Amino acid sequence: MPPNAETVDGSGSEIPPAEPPYESASHKAEEPEPIANQQAEEQRLNKMVEQTTLAPSTTAEPEEETTTKSVLQKVEKVGEKVTEAIAEKTGIPTWGVVAIIILVFLVVFGIIFFCVRRFLKKRRTKDGKGKKGVDMKSVQLLGSAYKEKVQPDMEELTENAEEGDEEDKQSEQKLGRLNFKLEYDFNANSLAVTVIQAEELPALDMGGTSDPYVKVYLLPDKKKKFETKVHRKTLSPVFNETFTFKSLPYADAMNKTLVFAIFDFDRFSKHDQIGEVKVPLCTIDLAQTIEEWRDLISVEGEGGQEKLGDICFSLRYVPTAGKLTVVILEAKNLKKMDVGGLSDPYVKIAIMQNGKRLKKRKTSVKKCTLNPYYNESFSFEVP
């Protein structure tokens, strides 16, 4: 049958011609292309997976930053919730609660600052003035022969102490001076005292200034006291304040002493006294108006010396053994040196000869007391 001939089946319908063999071959050749594309797609997906597995090492830092931000946001939300809860319970506005919290922090900071300031101020305090000698009158139990062995060194120690006191007085820090005015009214039997100003006061605060004010009173009764206003952060305050002592007859005034005591104001502790001026009224002419400047002096105790306290001790010398025994018993009314108004005292003992210190000993430290009890004994060889 010829190639283009058409066949007719038995029913008379035409039978379509068969497709050429080369066309089916071409279709078979085109079938592998989807498979190749699928393999290429799988390779591309595998590369993307590998890149995804490596990505966390490069994105670790942003994740940490995100975590930190989320923590801060949580803390902020918790703070807001707590503030709102407090505001709801107390009926105070939210801003009021925040203000109270800030105020509490400021108070705590102020207390810490005050403690540090007082500690540094204590570190700047001066050492004791000179080395004090031993009064041989307190060793009356010793015989004259014993005293002769101890007395020379003791006298030398006393002389050295006096020389040290003179040097201290010369190098003593000036406390400033005060300007005041006095007017006595004979008709009204009253004394008008005007505190004008002060200058060159010492700096007692950390900032290099002081907060001075003046107390005015009459000795010996001290019944009535006047105080000026506090002047903040100045070493040369100008007061210009007048106080009147009424019902003060002239005869009584002659037996009294006018005292100007200058203090440094401190909000959280005892006020420090800078110095004072004492004016015996019998030494001035009250018939005239008195106006003058006077230097401030340090606060003095009995006997014209600063009162630092008392110490009780005993001495015993055995000439046959050449042995001196010193017993430190106790001390009383010591000076306050700590912020809390107490001290941690101990006693140093030294043996001096020809101006040289041969031996020294010290007692134990008694914590937080102004009246320490020691009862400790020390022995020294004194040939």
C-alpha positions, 0 to 999 in steps of 0.5 A: 500500500502506498504511504499516503493511501487511506484505509477504510475499515469494513464499516466504510469509515476512514482510518487516520494514518499512523504517525511517522516514527521520527515524530515519536522519537522526538517526543521521547527525547523531550521527556528528560528535560523536566527531570533535569529541571527537577534536579537543578531545583533540588540543588538550589534548595540544598544550597538555601538550606546550607545558607540557612544553617549558617545564618544563626552565627551571623545573626546572634548579636542582633538576637542578643540585642533584641533579648536585652530590649525585651527584658528592658521593656518587661522591667519597664512594664513591671515598674509601670504596673507597680506604680499604678498599683500603688497609686490605686491603693493610696489614691495618689496620682502616678506622678506623685508616686514617682516623685515620692520614690525619687525623694526617697532615693535622694534622702538615702543618697544624702545620708550616705554623703553625710556619713562620708563627709563626717568621716573625712572631717574626722580624719582632718582633726588635729592630733593631741597637743604635745606629749603630756608629762606625769605630775609627780604629786600623784606618786606620793606613795613613792619614797624620796629615794624612788622619786629621785630615780624617776624624777629627772626623766619626768622633769625633762619630759615635762619641759619637753611637753611645755616646749611642745605646747609653746610651739603648738600655740605659735602654729595654732590655727586662727579662728577668726574674729568677731565685731560687736557693739554694747549699749547699756541703758541706765534708766531701763537697766537693760543691755543691748548687744549687737552682733555685727559681723565675723570674718576669717572663720575656719572652714569646717565643711567639705566644700571649704566653707562653714554655716556659722551662727552666734549664741549670746548669753551671760555667765554664770547663770546662762538662763537666757540665751539668744541666737542669730540666724544661720548664714550658709556657706560663708566664712565672713558672715554679716549678722547685724542682729541686736538682743536685749538683756532686760532687768539687769541692774548695773551692780549685777552687770559688773559680776557677769561675763558676756559670751559670744559663742560661734557655731557651725550649723550641721543639720544631721549632727551636733553643731561644732563650736568654732570659738568664742569671745568672753567679755567680763562686763567689769572690764569695760565702761558701760557708760559709753557705747562700746564697739570693737573687734575681738579674736575668737579663742578656742573653747577652754575647760577648767584651768585654762586648757581645753578639756579632753577628759581625765585618766586614772593610773598608778605607778610603782617603782622597785629599786632593787629590781630597777623595775617601774610598773604602770597600771592604766586603770580608766579614763572618763569624759573623753572628747567625742571623735566619732560621728555617733558622738562616741570614740574608740580610745586606747592609751599609749605609754612611752619611756623617755630619756634625754629626749629620746623614746626608749620603749613604748606600749599601748593598751587595748582599744575600747570600742564606742565609749567615752569612759573606757575601763582598762586595768592593764599593767605594764612593766619597764626596766628603769635602772 
